[in-house]
């Protein structure tokens, strides 16, 4: 089936639906348009009469670097907030809160659609994931497959943010509260070996031919197991978690908007911008090697 989306690749192979982040030059970072396409693709596969697996993966060497905060042109290096939307200086706390709650609404619907998704949701991490790319899907997916070079890093605390869209809840459900706290509070890089050992990743495949390995594995499961039965396992597993997960999405969205009300992310992004500019100048100042 040919893709009908502008910002992602979309394909159905027999009983496997594939959603692929397709901005490899930008490390598969996303903006509002990409998120809107993902909402449409998850809805389409949820309603498809024949698919069993819904696979989310990426093109290129990275699974995803999360939100695209480049801004327009070189805004990320010239804006004090590195691409964060800004409001007039005279905006009240309530106006700021409403602005950000509205901005996050498309992503809230993406999470609602993933939480309610009837098909078996397979996250196929073709490489490293950072920020939202690491936090958004790992806890919600039913099965997580990863390439051997995968790592995740979630530096929300260093940017004055919070674990987005209920990820504090879903990570704790998947790997335990203390392991989740270690990743989400401290933002350290976590290699795939540790992710598999703590239960956040099911299987690891070689980087070379990763997508083929994923396809073969899923086809083997379809040959050995009844599709409806696998979807029923998912339904029975997730039904008791639904209300808590939806509430966690709202609570995290509220907390994230409040962070912007108090201004901390702006200060953190300003400091990060200065670090980036200093590093860029240092690189430009290095003498080029002679031939």
Rosetta blueprint (number, residue, H / E / L):
1 X L
2 X L
3 X L
4 X L
5 X L
6 X L
7 X L
8 X E
9 X E
10 X E
11 X E
12 X E
13 X E
14 X L
15 X L
16 X E
17 X E
18 X E
19 X E
20 X E
21 X E
22 X L
23 X L
24 X H
25 X H
26 X H
27 X L
28 X L
29 X L
30 X E
31 X L
32 X H
33 X H
34 X H
35 X H
36 X H
37 X H
38 X H
39 X H
40 X H
41 X H
42 X H
43 X H
44 X H
45 X H
46 X H
47 X H
48 X L
49 X L
50 X L
51 X L
52 X L
53 X E
54 X E
55 X E
56 X E
57 X E
58 X E
59 X L
60 X L
61 X L
62 X E
63 X E
64 X E
65 X L
66 X L
67 X E
68 X L
69 X L
70 X L
71 X L
72 X L
73 X L
74 X L
75 X H
76 X H
77 X H
78 X H
79 X L
80 X L
81 X L
82 X L
83 X L
84 X L
85 X L
86 X L
87 X L
88 X L
89 X L
90 X L
91 X L
92 X L
93 X H
94 X H
95 X H
96 X H
97 X H
98 X H
99 X H
100 X H
101 X H
102 X H
103 X H
104 X L
105 X H
106 X H
107 X H
108 X H
109 X H
110 X H
111 X H
112 X H
113 X H
114 X H
115 X H
116 X L
117 X L
118 X L
119 X L
120 X E
121 X E
122 X E
123 X E
124 X E
125 X E
126 X L
127 X L
128 X E
129 X E
130 X E
131 X L
132 X H
133 X H
134 X H
135 X H
136 X L
137 X L
138 X L
139 X L
140 X L
141 X L
142 X L
143 X E
144 X E
145 X E
146 X E
147 X E
148 X L
149 X L
150 X L
151 X E
152 X E
153 X E
154 X L
155 X L
156 X L
157 X H
158 X H
159 X H
160 X L
161 X L
162 X L
163 X L
164 X H
165 X H
166 X H
167 X H
168 X H
169 X H
170 X H
171 X H
172 X H
173 X H
174 X H
175 X H
176 X L
177 X H
178 X H
179 X H
180 X H
181 X H
182 X H
183 X H
184 X H
185 X H
186 X H
187 X L
188 X L
189 X L
190 X E
191 X E
192 X H
193 X H
194 X H
195 X H
196 X H
197 X H
198 X L
199 X L
200 X L
201 X L
202 X L
203 X E
204 X E
205 X E
206 X L
207 X L
208 X L
209 X L
210 X H
211 X H
212 X H
213 X H
214 X H
215 X H
216 X H
217 X H
218 X H
219 X H
220 X H
221 X H
222 X H
223 X H
224 X H
225 X L
226 X L
227 X H
228 X H
229 X H
230 X H
231 X H
232 X H
233 X H
234 X H
235 X H
236 X H
237 X H
238 X H
239 X H
240 X L
241 X L
242 X H
243 X H
244 X H
245 X H
246 X H
247 X H
248 X H
249 X H
250 X H
251 X H
252 X H
253 X H
254 X H
255 X H
256 X H
257 X H
258 X H
259 X H
260 X H
261 X H
262 X H
263 X L
264 X H
265 X H
266 X H
267 X H
268 X H
269 X H
270 X H
271 X H
272 X H
273 X H
274 X H
275 X H
276 X H
277 X H
278 X H
279 X H
280 X H
281 X H
282 X H
283 X H
284 X H
285 X H
286 X L
287 X L
288 X L
289 X L
290 X L
291 X L
